[in-house]
Amino acid sequence: MEFLCSLPPEISLHILTFLRPCCLKYLFGLDTIFNDCHQDSEYDEIRKMALYAMYENQNVSICAPNYMSNAVLDLNEPLLKYLQFHRLVIRPKQISIFLLSPFVETSTKKIAEYMDCLQRFTNVFNIHISTTCCISTDEDNIINGFLQQFKKLNSFSIDQISHMPQQKPCQFLASVPATHLTLLYHNAEATMVQLGAFNTSTIKHLDISFNGLTDYNLHRIQFPESLESLNLSNNNIFHLSSSTLNLQNLPNLKKLDLSNNNLMSISISQATCQITHFNVSGNNLTSLEWIMAPAFSHLKSIDLAHNMIATIAKFPSKVEYINLCGNFLHNAWADILNGLLPPSLVLLNALHCRIDTSTIPDDIVGLTKLYNLKALYFSGFTFLAQSIE
């Protein structure tokens, strides 16, 4: 420690940044720094540097009472008081605030006391609300007032597990200033009520997985045009078509996740978007007749794992990553590698498919002209470009 005290402050701080947060906490007793009285000592200044280094570029959480978080680093009230009193600044990567009903009012009031301090630390905030009952009108107003203290949020999520579905739309969703929004109600009816509440052009990433949504529900949803990614995984959707999901109204959509539904067919006729990442793994698809539709002409990554696809067709010309693991392919490997796969292909996973690999030659790249290929996986055969000298 004397060695650190003898160095210029900027060098001492630089050295401390090489230590892991848990090591800094243990070596400098940072759990109790707010209880110590050794102010103005050289060692105290080193501890403040260690505190800064511990939080630098880290994901930090502020949790409500009784909230079990798996975050490595948190900001509790004694530490916030210490930082505020000494006018110290830390630089975390982001701060996640976890609110738990029925402690919403007390938690938001307490956090509001340190809001100026927190907003000096970072401008990247995430808010997560977890509740086992319907959100009351009073809680709705409290949350709405709390959200107005943020000019923008990185993400906002709500997880509600209730015997009685939320029947009334939450007003705070009408203007939540987040780019990532997650609604987890575990109930299609409650989810539909809340989806009708939010009206903001800031939403770029929407996650409404695990809500039991059906084709009928999907048809009724008016998604914001600003969406760049949409997660509809783990619902109960059977058919994807222009009538169930109108891609014409989603010109900015790049990523679409429909994994673990009950999809039996895909029929998209028109689309203004340029989907680059498409995940339909864990469904009941039997063919790829839809894959050359205009909506998928810009695909770079497609996950088709664990469906019932028997025969593959030609893929769009820009695809780089294909996952066909766990299907029932009857194509011979020569049919797959000659003409059906695009020259842009980087990785193909065809593990656990019914493909005879006994006659695959060593010079796959040269024979198939897949010069960008880095990895190829069949059951009983693996090709990795880095292993070729």
ZAMARGU-4260 file (C-alpha; in steps of 0.2 Angstrom, whole numbers, plus 5000, padded with zeros to 4 digits):
<rodrens>
0) 5000/5000/5000 | 5015/5012/5004 | 5021/5009/4986 | 5004/5015/4979 | 5004/5030/4990
5) 5021/5035/4984 | 5016/5035/4966 | 5007/5049/4956 | 4988/5047/4958 | 4985/5044/4940
10) 4998/5030/4940 | 4991/5022/4956 | 4973/5022/4948 | 4979/5014/4932 | 4987/5000/4942
15) 4971/4997/4952 | 4961/4995/4936 | 4970/4979/4933 | 4963/4971/4948 | 4946/4962/4948
20) 4932/4971/4958 | 4931/4957/4971 | 4950/4958/4974 | 4948/4977/4976 | 4934/4975/4988
25) 4943/4963/4999 | 4960/4971/4999 | 4954/4988/5003 | 4939/4984/5014 | 4927/4994/5002
30) 4912/4986/5010 | 4915/4996/5025 | 4923/5012/5018 | 4908/5022/5023 | 4910/5018/5041
35) 4928/5023/5043 | 4934/5039/5050 | 4951/5040/5042 | 4947/5055/5031 | 4961/5065/5023
40) 4974/5051/5025 | 4984/5045/5011 | 4977/5028/5013 | 4960/5034/5012 | 4964/5043/4996
45) 4970/5026/4989 | 4954/5018/4995 | 4944/5031/4985 | 4954/5027/4970 | 4951/5008/4973
50) 4932/5012/4974 | 4932/5021/4958 | 4942/5007/4950 | 4930/4994/4957 | 4915/5001/4948
55) 4923/5007/4932 | 4914/5001/4917 | 4905/4988/4927 | 4886/4983/4927 | 4879/4990/4944
60) 4863/4987/4952 | 4852/4996/4964 | 4839/4984/4972 | 4823/4985/4982 | 4822/4977/4999
65) 4820/4958/4998 | 4825/4958/4979 | 4837/4944/4975 | 4848/4950/4962 | 4863/4941/4954
70) 4872/4957/4951 | 4891/4956/4956 | 4891/4975/4961 | 4877/4985/4969 | 4875/5002/4976
75) 4867/5002/4993 | 4861/5017/5002 | 4876/5019/5014 | 4888/5019/4999 | 4877/5032/4990
80) 4877/5043/5005 | 4896/5042/5006 | 4898/5046/4987 | 4886/5060/4988 | 4894/5067/5004
85) 4912/5067/4997 | 4906/5072/4980 | 4915/5057/4973 | 4911/5051/4955 | 4911/5033/4949
90) 4910/5028/4931 | 4900/5012/4929 | 4895/5005/4912 | 4877/5005/4917 | 4865/5006/4932
95) 4851/4994/4933 | 4837/4998/4946 | 4826/4984/4952 | 4809/4988/4959 | 4798/4975/4969
100) 4780/4977/4973 | 4774/4982/4986 | 4790/4992/4989 | 4788/5003/4974 | 4784/5019/4983
105) 4797/5018/4996 | 4811/5012/4984 | 4807/5026/4971 | 4807/5040/4984 | 4824/5034/4991
110) 4832/5032/4974 | 4825/5050/4969 | 4836/5057/4984 | 4852/5052/4975 | 4846/5055/4957
115) 4857/5070/4953 | 4872/5059/4960 | 4867/5044/4949 | 4865/5054/4934 | 4883/5061/4936
120) 4889/5043/4936 | 4881/5037/4919 | 4868/5041/4907 | 4864/5022/4904 | 4850/5016/4915
125) 4839/5000/4915 | 4823/4998/4926 | 4815/4982/4930 | 4799/4980/4940 | 4794/4963/4947
130) 4777/4961/4955 | 4765/4946/4960 | 4749/4957/4959 | 4741/4969/4948 | 4749/4987/4948
135) 4737/4999/4956 | 4732/5016/4950 | 4743/5024/4964 | 4758/5013/4959 | 4755/5017/4941
140) 4756/5036/4945 | 4772/5033/4956 | 4781/5024/4943 | 4776/5037/4930 | 4783/5051/4940
145) 4799/5041/4943 | 4801/5038/4925 | 4800/5056/4921 | 4816/5059/4930 | 4825/5050/4916
150) 4828/5059/4899 | 4831/5041/4892 | 4832/5023/4897 | 4842/5009/4889 | 4829/4996/4894
155) 4813/4995/4904 | 4805/4978/4909 | 4791/4972/4919 | 4788/4954/4925 | 4771/4951/4933
160) 4766/4934/4940 | 4748/4936/4946 | 4733/4925/4948 | 4722/4940/4941 | 4728/4947/4924
165) 4731/4965/4923 | 4715/4972/4916 | 4719/4990/4916 | 4733/4998/4905 | 4747/5005/4914
170) 4749/5024/4910 | 4768/5024/4913 | 4770/5013/4897 | 4763/5027/4886 | 4779/5037/4888
175) 4792/5026/4894 | 4809/5033/4887 | 4817/5017/4883 | 4825/5009/4868 | 4823/4991/4875
180) 4806/4986/4881 | 4802/4969/4889 | 4784/4965/4894 | 4782/4948/4903 | 4765/4945/4909
185) 4764/4926/4906 | 4746/4929/4900 | 4740/4934/4882 | 4725/4945/4888 | 4736/4955/4900
190) 4749/4957/4887 | 4737/4964/4874 | 4730/4976/4886 | 4748/4983/4890 | 4753/4983/4872
195) 4739/4995/4868 | 4746/5007/4881 | 4763/5011/4875 | 4765/5024/4861 | 4783/5030/4859
200) 4795/5031/4845 | 4810/5027/4856 | 4807/5009/4857 | 4819/5000/4845 | 4819/4982/4854
205) 4803/4974/4860 | 4803/4957/4869 | 4786/4950/4872 | 4791/4932/4874 | 4783/4919/4886
210) 4766/4928/4885 | 4755/4914/4877 | 4752/4925/4862 | 4742/4917/4847 | 4740/4921/4829
215) 4725/4931/4833 | 4734/4941/4846 | 4748/4945/4834 | 4736/4951/4821 | 4729/4964/4832
220) 4746/4971/4838 | 4751/4988/4831 | 4770/4988/4833 | 4779/5005/4832 | 4788/5008/4816
225) 4804/5011/4825 | 4807/4993/4830 | 4823/4985/4825 | 4822/4969/4834 | 4806/4959/4839
230) 4806/4944/4851 | 4791/4933/4849 | 4799/4917/4856 | 4790/4905/4867 | 4773/4909/4863
235) 4759/4900/4854 | 4760/4906/4836 | 4756/4893/4822 | 4757/4903/4806 | 4767/4918/4801
240) 4760/4927/4786 | 4757/4945/4781 | 4740/4945/4789 | 4747/4939/4806 | 4763/4950/4806
245) 4762/4965/4793 | 4781/4968/4790 | 4776/4982/4778 | 4773/4993/4794 | 4790/4988/4801
250) 4803/4996/4789 | 4817/4996/4802 | 4815/4978/4808 | 4832/4968/4807 | 4830/4954/4819
255) 4815/4943/4822 | 4814/4929/4834 | 4800/4916/4833 | 4809/4902/4841 | 4800/4889/4852
260) 4782/4892/4845 | 4771/4880/4835 | 4775/4887/4818 | 4769/4876/4804 | 4770/4888/4790
265) 4778/4905/4784 | 4770/4915/4770 | 4777/4933/4769 | 4772/4941/4752 | 4777/4959/4755
270) 4789/4968/4766 | 4798/4985/4767 | 4810/4979/4780 | 4827/4970/4778 | 4828/4956/4790
275) 4846/4951/4793 | 4844/4939/4808 | 4829/4926/4809 | 4827/4913/4822 | 4813/4900/4820
280) 4821/4886/4829 | 4811/4874/4840 | 4795/4874/4828 | 4786/4862/4817 | 4792/4869/4800
285) 4793/4855/4786 | 4799/4865/4771 | 4809/4881/4766 | 4798/4886/4751 | 4797/4903/4760
290) 4815/4907/4762 | 4818/4916/4745 | 4804/4929/4748 | 4809/4947/4747 | 4807/4949/4766
295) 4822/4937/4768 | 4833/4943/4754 | 4845/4952/4766 | 4847/4937/4778 | 4864/4935/4786
300) 4860/4923/4800 | 4846/4910/4801 | 4842/4897/4814 | 4831/4883/4809 | 4837/4870/4822
305) 4825/4857/4829 | 4811/4858/4816 | 4805/4844/4804 | 4813/4850/4788 | 4816/4836/4776
310) 4823/4844/4761 | 4832/4861/4760 | 4831/4873/4746 | 4842/4887/4739 | 4847/4900/4752
315) 4847/4919/4750 | 4864/4925/4743 | 4870/4935/4758 | 4867/4922/4772 | 4883/4919/4782
320) 4877/4908/4797 | 4864/4893/4795 | 4859/4882/4809 | 4850/4866/4803 | 4854/4855/4819
325) 4841/4842/4823 | 4831/4841/4807 | 4827/4826/4796 | 4837/4831/4780 | 4836/4818/4766
330) 4847/4828/4755 | 4864/4820/4750 | 4879/4831/4756 | 4883/4835/4738 | 4866/4842/4735
335) 4868/4853/4750 | 4885/4859/4746 | 4883/4861/4727 | 4872/4876/4723 | 4860/4877/4738
340) 4872/4886/4749 | 4877/4904/4746 | 4896/4909/4743 | 4895/4920/4758 | 4892/4906/4770
345) 4904/4906/4785 | 4896/4893/4796 | 4884/4878/4793 | 4878/4867/4808 | 4869/4851/4802
350) 4873/4841/4817 | 4860/4827/4821 | 4853/4827/4804 | 4851/4811/4793 | 4865/4815/4781
355) 4877/4802/4775 | 4895/4810/4777 | 4905/4795/4773 | 4909/4801/4756 | 4913/4819/4760
360) 4930/4824/4752 | 4944/4834/4762 | 4944/4848/4749 | 4927/4854/4753 | 4931/4873/4750
365) 4939/4870/4733 | 4925/4858/4727 | 4911/4869/4733 | 4919/4886/4730 | 4913/4891/4748
370) 4929/4901/4750 | 4922/4911/4766 | 4918/4894/4775 | 4926/4894/4792 | 4916/4879/4800
375) 4905/4865/4794 | 4897/4853/4806 | 4889/4836/4801 | 4887/4821/4813 | 4903/4811/4811
380) 4911/4825/4801 | 4918/4842/4806 | 4928/4855/4795 | 4937/4870/4803 | 4946/4882/4792
385) 4959/4886/4805 | 4965/4868/4805 | 4970/4869/4787 | 4988/4874/4784
</rodrens>
